[in-house]
Amino acid sequence: MSEPSIFEKSRPGRGSDYLPDSDVPPVSAEQMIPKGSLRQKPPQLPEISEIDLMRHFTRLSQKNYGIDTGFYPLGSCTMKYNPKINEEIAKLTGFARIHPLQPEQQVQGALKLLFELEKALCEISGMAGVSLQPSAGAQGELAGMLIARAHHIASGSRRKKVIIPDSAHGTNPASAALAGFSVQVVRSNSEGTIDLGDLRKVVDRETAALMLTNPNTLGLFEREILAIAQIVHEVGALLYLDGANLNALLGLTRPGDMGFDIVHFNLHKTFSTPHGGGGPGAGPVGVREKLLPYLPEPRVVEKEGRYLWGKSSPNSIGRLHSFYGNFGILVRAFTYIRAHGAQGLSRISRNAILSANYLKKQLGAFYPVAYDRPCMHEFVLTVKKFREKEIHAWDIAKRLIDYGIYPPTVNFPLIVQEALMIETPESESKESLDSFITAMRAIRREIDEDPESVREAPQSGPVGRLDEVQAAKKLDVRYSGPS
Ligand SMILES: *Cc1c(COP(=O)(O)O)cnc(C)c1O
């Protein structure tokens, strides 16, 4: 199963240099490169034939689990299929081979795409304007918090506090703190939604914003959202939407209609661009009319059928990204939106909600559901009753790997003990959902009859259980010679 590193496969003198020797007189390195910049020793590069190189990387790629190989019920992450048309369009020369410093008249198509993507996101969210710059949801949050700060300062009040529910994603308090706010937590009630009594207690004239996820991280729609918006707005605070769960809302309702003032989008979740593994994402941030002057700049404007970079506003929070954001990702998201159209987008959310409720009902028969109400696009199981058998949420997650399925999100949101958070994007067929249910049922039986096999999972993966804390804190991906 194990694949040696490319250095271990190296043999002196081996290579793929089957081209005949050049008959052009060679130029020495000293002639081309200043002496001080020359290496003292040649680099230690692996020596390997082309076929062995190809097999090495192909084998490694096959060890990777991806959306193109299997079901991926990773809650909160919206791991949906990435249509290949997105890649085809992003590869077009007119998009892939342009430079951000080219004059506007040479890149009209690219500018028009940015302009129309912004318009589409405004339409979907009910916001007045969007900046496409932030490169992830978390950076969109930071942009949103900086906008809230700039707005309050311009209105003459230095508000210090941001309120965040106890079910929130960890990036929310991190972004608020990074923007200089202190964070106050508001409790969830027994229904899994915000406790309005507690909210009334913590909201005051020091409050800059309430950061909310709707549907929340339990997959539950905040039914009191209009009352929440009123409580927040009454004291002059802003309502921020963490839009990571937008896959449940497309074409059904709009954050702007619910009273949100600032919204971030995770294009790599809702709009299907590839994510995971730390690759490029995009987290545009949208705002209501009164906050437009604070958006990051520049943004594209249209003037008599031409597309130009707009003038800067003295109140803008500035740039969050070099040039204009992760352009290739923006092309993919735009393609996805246009390929589906308005009706297609609302079908996405309807199907995601239907599939999640089907899974919740089926799995709920043998694993307890944390808050058993009709859910939106995801839901949370709690497996704390198996602690007496020394089985934890992560054991079930790891065992799923042996059944060929990617694990759900575990131990999040923090208000649910031994949480398994399950999301099923609309792109999955009923047959995929049923094979997931079958695997989860088999694991449920193993918990009773053979708990050891669950505790020791995974047995079929290329590696067993990793020390995840060490892996994150002492990441070492550099080969430093034979040990
Ligand atoms: C994914 C996610 C984020 C952060 O988004 P990134 O794009 O990963 O930075 C924030 N909140 C929620 C609820 C999320 O699911």
The ligand as a Tripos MOL2 file, in Angstrom:
@<TRIPOS>MOLECULE
LIG
   15    15     1     0     0
SMALL
NO_CHARGES

@<TRIPOS>ATOM
      1 C1        -16.7960   27.2550    5.9330 C.3       1 LIG1
      2 C2        -17.3960   28.1390    6.9330 C.ar      1 LIG1
      3 C3        -16.7890   29.3650    7.2780 C.ar      1 LIG1
      4 C4        -15.4220   29.7920    6.7790 C.3       1 LIG1
      5 O1        -15.3170   29.8250    5.4020 O.3       1 LIG1
      6 P1        -13.9260   29.5680    4.6560 P.3       1 LIG1
      7 O2        -14.2680   29.8010    3.2350 O.co2     1 LIG1
      8 O3        -13.5340   28.1680    4.9750 O.co2     1 LIG1
      9 O4        -12.9480   30.5560    5.1900 O.co2     1 LIG1
     10 C5        -17.4610   30.1890    8.1510 C.ar      1 LIG1
     11 N1        -18.6370   29.8350    8.6990 N.ar      1 LIG1
     12 C6        -19.2390   28.6550    8.4050 C.ar      1 LIG1
     13 C7        -20.5610   28.3280    9.0450 C.3       1 LIG1
     14 C8        -18.6320   27.7630    7.5250 C.ar      1 LIG1
     15 O5        -19.2090   26.5990    7.2490 O.3       1 LIG1
@<TRIPOS>BOND
     1     1     2 1
     2     2     3 ar
     3     2    14 ar
     4     3     4 1
     5     3    10 ar
     6     4     5 1
     7     5     6 1
     8     6     7 2
     9     6     8 1
    10     6     9 1
    11    10    11 ar
    12    11    12 ar
    13    12    13 1
    14    12    14 ar
    15    14    15 1
@<TRIPOS>SUBSTRUCTURE
     1 LIG1         1 GROUP 0 **** ****
